[in-house]
């Protein structure tokens, strides 16, 4: 009897231990063969001297400082009503003009189409506003003393249909466009997924959760190449359907934080990041904007000693941030500090070994020593031939060997190739191989 009891206790103990075993983490990229004796090690010295494409501190496209060396991305709001004025008639001239101007400066665009902006009329197309039964609402917003903000009427079925059709056509036209880096979406004030101080009526001045649950999966379907993001404010169950329909969390969206580094960031803001999963950066970018809660926030957010007990680079690493809007920073900080802060964001590649077999090929050991992956296809290239490892799978801290069959010589030098760059952009790497 005692033997049976002992065996039962042992089996129960084994079950408890098994339950405590942590699941195996998802593997990183499959490493290529380790060519320890592949060929001749070639000396290679390289530095990263500027902010990398598709990363960094973002200025508005209208900024007088957007030609500075520390700029790689430019931000612009866009209006639905500027593109569409008649049903199913879309004139993309404003978008094309923006992309042309931004790319001419050697940069890429971050765009956010919006309806509601405190102090302005709503950017719903005129043909919808003129429809029978459509009822726009004017109200006070954002601490303003008079009702000068127009809110859309989301009860209108045509507005819902238009919104879906707009993004479908938008993706068809621009999803593969190298001039476009990221797309931000949202509803409410500034399309930031909130109506903190204004007129909020779910299903009327703000789209219903049911409509959002139809729209968001379509974004995942339509945008196959361009990363899309929305505000962490969507973690509030008042506005969005994620609490009720948790399967929506599996979509491939990123998040942005429009009050980054504010005084109470460790509370509300960090809770939002955690709700949308801290590992989300592995498939979609983290973005944001420096807090405008006070002029103090804008003035001191990039101070080397930090503010509110937090240093910018530390919080960037915590959320694995790739880009952030900092349009006021040229008037607050020196260019050297803006450059330093911008270079702490996003991916950063390091080549740790480079070996060559004359006329046969090359082997490269490459690592991502940044805080986030690159979110476009990129490859190691030697003598015009690309390796088969997609660097977008290289997570922070990962390294992998890439072997490339090519006409390599000891005079060859590796490069990082990416088709999603505009003229003048180069992805650099650091290396110190002797």
N, C-alpha and C positions, 0 to 999 in steps of 0.2 A: 504493500500500500504506500509505504514511504517513497519507494522508487517511482511509482506513478506520479505522486505529488511532486517529487523533485523534477521529473521530466516535464510536468505541466508548468512549473515555475520557470524552468529554463526556456521553454517555448514562449511563454509570455514575455520574459526578459528580452529574448531575441526579437520579438515583434515590436517592443518599445524602441529598441536600438534602431531597428529598420526604419521606423517612423521618423527618427531623429536625423537620419542621413539626408543631407542636403542634395537637391537634384543637381546633376552635372550641368555646369554652365554651357551655354551654346558655344560651339567651337568658332574660332576665328577663321580667316582664310586658310585654305589648304596650302601649306608651304611647298615650294618646289623642292627638287632634290638638293640636298646640302652638298654643294660641290667643293668640299674642303680641299680636294686636289684637282679641281676642275681645269685649271690652267695657270697662267701667270697673273699674280696679283698686280694690279696697276695702281700707281699712286693717283689719288684724286683729292683735290682741295676745292671746296665750294662753300659759299655762305649764302644765307637768305638775307637779302639787303633791303627788301621792301615788303609791304603788306601784300599778302597773296590774293590772287583773284578769287572773287566770291566770298571774301571774308572782310572783317574789320569794322571800323566806325563809319557809318553811312551819313552822308550829307544830303540835303534836299537838292533836287536838280536845279533849283533856282538860287542856290547858295553862291555867294561870291568867292567861296573858298574851294569849290568843287574841282579845281584844277591842281590842287595840292598833291604832293607825292603820296601822302598817306591815304588817299581816296581810291577805292576800287569799286565801290557801289554808290549809287544815287537813288534816293527815294522820291516817289511822287504819289500823291492822291490822284485818282482818276474818277470821272463822273460818268455814271451810266447814261445820263441824259445827253452827254456830249457825243456818244457813239450811236445812240438810237433815238430817233425822233418820230419815226413811223413804224408801225407794226412790221416786224421781221425785216426791216431795212437797217443794216448795220454799216456805219461809215467809220472805219478804223483809223482814219487820218490822224486824230489826236494821239493815239497810241503809237502809230508809226513815227510821228514827228518826235515824240519823247524818246523812243528807242534810238532813232537816228542821232539825235543830239547827244544822248548819253554815250553811245558807242563811239562817236566822233572824238570824245575826250578819253577814249581808251578804257571806259568803265562799262558796267552792266547795271541794269535797273532792278529795283525792288518796287513793285506797284501794289496799290490797294484801292480797289474801286469801292466807293461809299455812296450811301443815300443821305444819311443824316449828319449834319455838321452844325453844332450850336451857333446860332446867330445867322443862319443861312436858310435858303429855301431847299427843299428836298430834291435830290437828283433822280427822281422817278421820271421816266420819259413823258413828255407832254401828252402824247396820245393816250396814255393810261390815265393821267390826271383829268383829262377831258371826258373820260368814259362815264356814262350814267351809273350812279350808285357809288362811284369812288369818292371817298370823303377824307381829304387831307386834314390834319389837325395842327394848329399852331399853339405853341405853349412856351413858357419860360424854360430855360435849360442852362445848366452850368453856372448857376448863380446870377444869371442876368435879370435885370429889373423889369423887362417887358417880354411879352410872348413873341419873340422874333425867330423862333426855330420851328421849321415845318417837319412834321412826322409823316411817314408813308402810311397807307392803308393796306395792311397785309391781308385783310379780308378779301381783297380783290383777287379773283382767280387769274386774271390776266397778268397781274404783277408777279404772281407766283410762277406762272408759265414763262413769262419773260425772263425772270431771274435764272431759271434753269437753262433756257435756250441761250441766253447771253454767255454763260460760262461754258456751255458746250461749244459754241462757235469760237469763243476766245481760245479755248484749248486747241481746237482744230487749226487755228491760225498761228499760234505762238508757242505751243508746247515744246517745239524743238529749236526755237529761236535763240541763238547764243547771246543775243543782246539782253535777254531777260534772265535774271538770276533766280528770283523768288517771287511768288505771288502770295499776298496776304489777303484773307477774306474776313468777313464778319458783318455784324448787324449792330444797330444802335448807334450811339454817339461815336463819330470817327471810325465806324466799323470796328469798334474795339470790344464788342460783345457786352456792352453795359449801357444802362441809362441811369446813372447814379443820381443825377439831379435834373430830372425832366419828366416827360410824360411816358410812363410805361404801362401799356395795356397789352398783355400777351395775346397774340393772334390778331392784333390790330396795329398798334404803333411798333410792334416788334413781332417777327414771324413766330408762328406757333411751333412748339416742339415737334409736332407731327410733320410739319413741312420741313423743318430742319433735318429730321430723320430720313426724309426722302432725298434731300439735296446733298448732304454730306457724302453718302456713299457714291453718288454720281461724280463728285469731285475726284474721288479716288479712281474712278473709272476713266474719266476724261483726261486727267493730268498724269500721264504715264512717265514723263521725263522731268517736268518742272516741279520742284518741291513747293508745296502749298502749306500755309500756316494760318493759325488764328490765335486770338488772345487767350491767355490763361484765365481770363475772366469768365470764359465759358465753363469753368469748373463750378460756377454758381448754378445750382439747380433751378433758380428763379428764371434763368435765361435759356438754358440749353438742355438737351435730352439725355446727356451722358449718364446721369445717375439712374434714370429709369431704364435706359437701353445701353447697358455696359458693353455690348458687342460693338458699339460704335467706336470704342476705344481702340479697337484693332485696326482701324483705318490708318493709312500711311500719312497722316498730317504731322506737321511740326507745330510748335507753339512760340508765341512772342509775348514779352512782358513789357507793357507800355509804361510801367513806373519802376523800372529796374533801379535797384540800390536805394529805394526810398527808406525812410526811417524805420518803418515797421515791416520791412521786406521779409524778415525771418518768420513772420506770422502769415498774413493773408497771401502774399506772393509765393512764398516757398510752399505753402499748402497747395496752391494751384499747380505748381510744377510737379509736386508729388502725386496729385490726383491724376494727372495725365501721364504718369509713370516716368521715373527718372532715367530709365533706359531708352526712352523714345529717341534720343539723339542718334542711336545706332541706325535708324532708318529715315529720320527726317530732321531738319535743322532746328536749332533754337535761335530765336532772334529777340529783338526788343527795342526799347527806346529809354533813354535816361529819364528819370523822374522829373516831372515839372510841378511837383507838389509845392516846391518853394524855390526861390532863386538860389538859396544855399545849396540845394541838391545839385543844381546845374553847375554851380561854381566849384564845388568841392568833390564831385563824384570821381574825378580822375586824380585827385591828390595822391601822391606817392604813399602817404601814411594812411590814406583811406578816410572814410567818414562813417559815423555811427558804429564804429568798431569793426568795419569791414573794408577790405582792400579790393578794388575792382578785379584784379587778376584772379584773386581767390574765388570770388563769386562766379566769374566766367568759367573757371575750371569746375566748379560745383555743378553748374547746369550744362556744361559742355557747349557753350555758346559760340556761334559762328559769326553773327553780325549784330550790330546794335545802332539805332539811329541816334546820332549825337550832333545835331545841326548847330547847336550853340557853342560847342566846344572850341572852335577856332577863336572865339572871343574870351574864352575862360582859361585855356591852357596853351602852353608853348607847343609848336609843331613837333618837337622831339618827344614830348610826353604823349601826345596824341598818337604818334607813330608807334611808340613802345607799347601803349595800351592796345592799339589795333592789331599789332603783331602777336599779341597773346591769344588771339581768338582763332577758332577754326583749326584746320589741318596744318601740319608742318612735317615735311618729309626729310628723312635723313638716310643717306646711302652709307652703309657700314662696311661693305666689302664689294670689290669690283674685280672680277677675274676674266681673263680673255684667253681663248684659243685662236691663234692667228688663222684667219680665213674661215673659221668654223662657227664661232659664236662667242657669247659673253654670258657671265653669270653675275647677278646683282643681288645683294642683300639690302633690302629697303625696309625702313621702319616709319611709322607715323608717330612722331613725338609731340604732336599737337594735342588739343583738347577735344577734337571732334573729327569725324571722317570728312573726306571730300564728298560732295553729294552729286557729282557728275562722273561719268565714266572717264577714267584716266589710266594711263599705262606707262611703264618704263619702256624707253625706246633707245635702241643702239643702232647706229648706221641706218636710220630710217625704218627699222623693223621693230614692231611692238611686241612685248611679252604678253602672255595670255592671262596674267593676273590683273584683275580690275582693282585698281587702288581704292575705289569707293568701298570695298569690303575690308580695308585695312583700318581697324579700329585704333583709337589711341592706345599706345603701348604695344601694339602688334608689330611683328617683323616677319618678313617672308623672303625666301629666295625666288628669284625669277631667272630662268634660263632662256636665252634668246638666240636662235640659230640665225647667224648673220655673218657678213664679211668683216668681222671685227679685227682690229689691230690694237697694239699697245698705245696707239695715238687716238683711239676711239674714246668718246666721252658719252656717258648716258644722258638722257634728257627725259622729261616727263611730258608725255603727249596727252592732250585733251582737246576734243573737237568743240567743246563748249566754251571757247574763248573768243574775244574780239581782238581786232588788230592792236598790237602793242602789248598784249598781256602775255606773261610768261610765268609758268609755275616753277619756282626755284626749289633747290634742295640744299641741305648742308651736308658736308662730307669732310673727313680728315683722315684719309687713308694714306699710309706711308709705305 
